[in-house]
C-alpha cells in the first residue's frame, strides 16, 4: 500500500514538474513578439531559455526510460520553441579564422566593448599597458571597420598618450565618434566610435532618451562603386554597481537579506529590459530607413533569446551562427550563456569568417568577421 502511494506520488511529481518546465519554456518563446514594456517577466524568461532547454532534454531522456509516451511532451515543446533554440547554439565546428585569408572584396569588421580602455585590472600601470595591448590586438587583425564601445579620448596637453584617435591612423584613419559623455570642459570624451579604412561619405547619430546611455551611430563608406552603411550601438546595461554584486552574492548564499537583495536586483533588471526594448525599437526604425546594404555591430547587453535581439536582427544574418560553434559567451562574467555582442549583416552580404576572441583585456570578447557584398 505504502509502496503504491510512493510510486503514484513520484510519477505525479515528475509529470507535474515536466509540465511546469514545458509551460515556462513556451512562455519564454514569446520573447520575439512581446516587449518587456508590455510584460516585464519576458525579459527574465529570455535569460532562462538555455537552462530550460537543458531541463527538457533531461526530461526526454528520463521519460524515454521510464514511460516513453510521456517523452512526447518535452519533445513537442522543444519543436515548438525551435526558433529560440536555433539562435543559442552555432553548429560549425570546422570553421576557423585566418588573418591572411583576405582579398579586395572582403570587409573585415571588428566589434568590441573595450571597457574604457582600462583593461580588467585596477592597477593604473597595468591599465596603461592594457591600452597598448588592446590596440595591438585590433591592429594585428588588419581590420577595415572597427566598432568600439566604452571608448574614450583625453586631450590633456600633459598626457599626449591619451590621444586614442591616432592609434589606428595607419590602417583606419577615418572615424566617427558619438561623444556621449564629456568631462573637464570637453577634454575627456567617451562613447561609441567607428573607425574606417575607407573614407566616410556620410555619418549620423541618434541619441537614446535613457540617461547615461550611448547612442546609435552610423557611417556610410564607399567601397569601389558600392555604398555600405555600418551601424553600431551600445544598448542600456543593467548598470550593476558594487552593491548590486554584493546583493547577488547574498542571493546565492541565501543570506537573511536575500529577499530584499532579490527585490533590488529585480527592479534594476526590469528597468534595463524596458529601456533596451525601447532602444531596440529605435534601432529597428532607423535601420529600416536605410536603402544601402548595411551591417550592425554592437553590444546589445541582451541574449539571443531576447526581444532586443529578435527585434534588431529581423531577417539579418548573425555572423556567429553562420561561422562558429558553441554557445558563444561574449561577456566574461556572471553566467556562461551571455552572448550579448553581435555582428549582423543584412541579406546583401556573404559571411566568410567569424571569430570571438577573449584577449583577457576587457570583460567582453573581441568579435571579428569577414563579409563581402553579393554580386
C-alpha positions in Angstrom: 0.0 0.0 0.0 2.7 2.5 1.0 4.8 1.4 -2.0 1.9 2.0 -4.4 1.3 5.5 -2.9 5.0 6.4 -3.2 5.0 5.3 -6.9 1.9 7.3 -7.7 3.3 10.4 -5.9 6.7 10.1 -7.6 5.0 9.8 -11.0 2.7 12.8 -10.2 5.7 14.9 -9.1 7.8 14.2 -12.2 4.9 14.7 -14.6 3.9 18.0 -12.9 7.5 19.2 -12.9 7.8 18.3 -16.5 4.6 20.1 -17.5 5.7 23.2 -15.5 9.0 23.4 -17.3 7.2 23.0 -20.7 4.9 25.9 -19.8 7.7 28.2 -18.7 9.7 27.3 -21.8 6.7 28.1 -24.1 6.2 31.4 -22.3 9.8 32.3 -23.0 9.2 31.6 -26.7 7.0 34.7 -26.7 10.1 37.0 -26.3 10.4 37.7 -30.1 6.9 39.1 -30.1 6.3 40.6 -26.6 8.2 43.6 -25.4 9.3 43.8 -21.7 7.4 47.1 -21.8 4.2 45.1 -22.3 5.1 42.2 -19.9 8.2 42.6 -17.7 8.7 38.9 -16.9 9.5 38.1 -20.5 12.9 39.7 -20.1 13.8 37.3 -17.3 12.4 34.3 -19.1 14.6 35.0 -22.1 17.7 34.6 -19.9 16.5 31.2 -18.8 16.0 29.6 -22.2 19.3 27.6 -22.4 18.7 26.2 -18.9 15.1 25.4 -19.6 16.1 23.6 -22.8 18.7 21.5 -20.8 16.0 20.5 -18.4 13.7 19.5 -21.2 16.4 17.4 -22.8 17.0 15.6 -19.5 13.2 15.1 -19.2 13.2 13.4 -22.6 15.9 11.1 -21.6 14.2 10.3 -18.3 10.8 9.6 -19.8 12.3 7.5 -22.7 13.5 5.2 -19.9 10.5 5.4 -17.5 7.5 5.9 -19.8 8.3 6.7 -23.5 4.9 8.1 -24.4 5.3 11.0 -21.9 8.6 11.9 -23.6 6.5 13.3 -26.5 5.5 16.3 -24.3 9.0 17.8 -23.9 9.9 16.7 -27.5 7.0 18.7 -29.0 7.7 21.6 -26.6 11.3 21.9 -28.0 10.0 21.6 -31.5 7.5 24.4 -30.9 10.3 26.6 -29.5 12.9 25.7 -32.2 13.2 29.4 -33.2 14.5 30.1 -29.7 16.9 27.2 -29.8 18.5 27.9 -33.2 19.8 31.3 -32.1 21.6 29.8 -29.0 23.9 27.3 -30.4 26.1 27.5 -33.6 26.9 24.3 -35.4 30.1 24.9 -37.4 32.9 23.2 -35.6 35.2 23.1 -38.6 35.2 26.8 -39.3 38.4 28.6 -38.3 39.5 32.2 -38.8 42.6 33.0 -40.8 44.0 36.6 -40.7 45.8 36.1 -44.0 42.6 34.9 -45.9 41.5 38.3 -47.2 41.1 39.7 -50.7 40.0 43.1 -52.1 36.3 42.1 -51.9 36.4 41.5 -48.2 35.4 43.9 -45.5 36.9 42.8 -42.2 34.8 44.2 -39.3 35.7 44.2 -35.6 33.2 44.8 -32.7 34.5 45.2 -29.1 33.4 46.7 -25.9 36.8 47.8 -24.6 35.7 48.7 -21.1 37.1 52.2 -21.1 40.4 51.0 -22.5 41.4 50.3 -18.8 41.6 46.5 -19.1 40.3 44.3 -16.3 42.8 45.4 -13.7 42.5 48.3 -11.2 46.3 48.8 -11.3 47.0 52.1 -13.2 50.3 50.8 -14.6 48.6 47.7 -15.9 45.8 49.8 -17.3 48.4 51.8 -19.3 49.9 48.7 -20.7 46.5 47.2 -21.4 45.6 50.3 -23.5 48.5 49.5 -25.9 47.7 45.8 -25.8 44.1 46.5 -26.8 45.2 48.5 -29.8 47.8 45.9 -30.8 45.2 43.1 -30.6 43.0 45.0 -33.0 45.7 46.1 -35.4 47.1 42.6 -35.8 43.8 41.5 -37.4 44.2 44.1 -40.2 40.6 45.3 -40.0 38.7 47.6 -42.4 36.0 48.7 -39.9 36.4 48.9 -36.1 33.4 49.4 -33.9 34.3 50.1 -30.3 32.2 50.7 -27.2 33.1 52.4 -23.9 35.9 54.1 -25.9 37.4 57.4 -24.6 39.8 60.1 -25.6 41.6 62.7 -23.5 43.1 65.9 -24.8 45.1 66.9 -21.8 48.3 68.6 -23.0 50.2 66.9 -20.2 49.2 63.4 -21.3 49.7 63.1 -25.1 49.5 59.3 -24.8 45.8 59.6 -24.1 45.0 60.6 -27.7 43.4 57.4 -28.7 42.2 58.6 -32.0 45.7 58.2 -33.5 46.2 54.6 -32.6 44.6 53.3 -35.8 45.6 56.2 -38.1 47.9 54.0 -40.3 45.2 51.5 -41.3 41.8 53.1 -40.3 42.4 56.9 -40.4 38.7 57.9 -40.7 36.3 57.8 -37.7 33.0 59.0 -36.3 32.7 59.3 -32.6 29.4 59.6 -30.6 30.9 61.8 -27.8 28.1 60.7 -25.4 29.9 61.6 -22.2 32.0 64.6 -21.6 34.1 65.9 -18.6 36.6 68.6 -17.8 35.2 71.1 -20.2 35.3 68.7 -23.1 38.8 67.5 -22.6 37.5 64.0 -21.8 35.1 62.3 -24.2 33.6 58.9 -24.1 31.1 56.8 -26.1 31.0 54.5 -29.1 33.2 55.0 -32.2 33.6 53.6 -35.7 37.0 53.6 -37.4 37.2 53.0 -41.1 39.8 52.2 -43.7 37.5 53.7 -46.3 36.6 57.4 -46.5 33.3 58.2 -44.7 30.9 60.0 -47.1 28.1 60.4 -44.6 27.5 59.8 -40.9 24.8 60.3 -38.3 24.0 59.8 -34.6 20.7 59.1 -32.9 20.7 59.7 -29.2 18.7 57.4 -26.9 16.5 59.1 -24.4 17.6 57.0 -21.4 20.1 58.8 -19.1 23.7 57.5 -19.1 23.4 55.6 -22.4 25.5 55.6 -25.5 23.9 56.3 -28.9 23.1 54.6 -32.2 25.6 55.9 -34.8 26.3 55.0 -38.4 28.7 55.8 -41.2 28.4 55.4 -45.0 31.5 54.2 -46.7 32.3 53.9 -50.4 33.9 50.6 -51.4 34.5 50.6 -55.1 31.2 51.6 -56.6 29.2 50.4 -53.7 27.9 52.4 -50.7 27.8 50.4 -47.4 26.2 51.6 -44.2 27.7 50.5 -40.9 25.7 50.9 -37.7 27.0 50.4 -34.2 25.4 50.9 -30.8 25.8 50.1 -27.1 22.4 49.5 -25.6 21.4 50.0 -22.0 23.1 47.8 -19.4 21.8 46.8 -16.0 24.3 49.2 -14.6 25.2 46.9 -11.7 27.4 48.6 -9.1 29.4 47.1 -6.3 26.4 46.9 -4.0 24.4 45.1 -6.7 27.1 42.4 -7.0 27.0 42.2 -3.2 23.3 41.6 -3.4 23.8 38.8 -6.0 26.2 37.1 -3.5 23.5 37.4 -0.8 21.0 35.7 -3.1 23.5 32.9 -3.9 24.3 32.4 -0.3 20.7 32.7 0.9 21.6 35.3 3.5 19.0 36.8 5.7 18.9 39.9 3.4 18.4 37.7 0.3 14.7 38.7 -0.1 15.5 42.5 -0.1 18.5 41.8 -2.3 16.3 40.0 -4.8 13.9 42.9 -4.9 16.8 45.3 -5.6 18.2 43.2 -8.5 14.8 42.5 -9.9 13.9 46.2 -10.0 17.2 47.2 -11.7 17.0 44.4 -14.3 13.4 45.2 -15.0 14.3 48.8 -15.8 17.2 47.6 -18.0 14.9 45.2 -20.0 12.4 48.1 -20.5 15.0 50.6 -21.7 16.7 48.1 -24.1 13.4 47.2 -25.7 12.7 50.9 -26.3 16.1 51.3 -27.8 15.7 48.2 -29.9 12.6 49.8 -31.4 14.6 52.9 -32.3 17.4 50.9 -33.8 15.0 48.9 -36.0 13.2 52.0 -37.1 16.5 53.7 -38.1 17.8 50.7 -39.9 14.5 50.5 -41.8 15.2 53.9 -43.3 18.4 52.8 -44.9 18.4 51.9 -48.6 22.1 50.7 -48.7 23.4 47.3 -47.8 24.1 47.5 -44.1 25.6 45.8 -41.1 25.1 46.5 -37.4 27.7 45.6 -34.9 27.2 46.3 -31.2 26.9 45.5 -27.6 23.2 44.9 -27.2 23.5 43.9 -23.5 20.9 41.2 -24.2 21.0 37.5 -25.1 19.9 35.9 -28.4 16.6 34.8 -26.9 15.5 38.4 -26.0 13.1 40.8 -27.6 16.1 43.1 -28.2 17.9 40.6 -30.3 15.0 39.3 -32.4 13.7 42.9 -33.0 17.0 44.2 -34.2 18.0 41.1 -36.1 14.8 40.7 -38.1 15.9 39.0 -41.3 19.5 39.8 -40.9 22.3 37.2 -40.6 24.2 36.5 -37.4 27.9 36.1 -38.2 28.3 33.9 -35.1 25.6 31.5 -36.1 26.9 31.1 -39.6 30.6 30.5 -38.8 31.1 29.4 -35.2 30.5 26.5 -32.8 29.0 26.5 -29.3 27.0 29.0 -27.2 29.5 31.8 -27.8 29.8 33.6 -24.4 30.9 37.2 -25.2 30.5 38.7 -21.8 33.0 37.1 -19.4 31.2 37.4 -16.1 28.1 36.4 -14.2 26.9 33.5 -16.4 28.3 31.2 -19.1 25.5 31.8 -21.5 25.8 35.6 -22.0 26.3 36.2 -25.7 25.4 39.9 -25.8 27.7 41.2 -28.6 26.9 40.8 -32.3 27.8 41.4 -35.9 24.6 41.2 -38.0 25.0 41.8 -41.8 21.8 42.1 -43.9 20.9 39.7 -46.8 23.1 41.6 -49.3 26.3 40.1 -47.7 28.2 36.9 -47.7 29.8 35.9 -44.4 33.1 34.2 -44.9 34.7 34.1 -41.5 34.0 34.8 -37.9 35.8 34.6 -34.6 35.2 35.5 -31.0 38.5 36.2 -29.1 39.0 36.6 -25.4 42.2 38.6 -25.1 41.9 39.0 -21.3 41.9 42.8 -21.9 38.2 43.5 -21.3 35.2 41.9 -19.7 33.9 41.4 -23.3 35.4 39.3 -26.1 36.5 40.8 -29.4 34.3 39.8 -32.4 35.8 39.8 -35.9 34.2 38.8 -39.2 34.9 38.9 -42.9 32.0 39.9 -45.1 31.6 40.8 -48.7 28.8 42.1 -50.9 26.9 39.5 -53.0 27.4 40.1 -56.7 
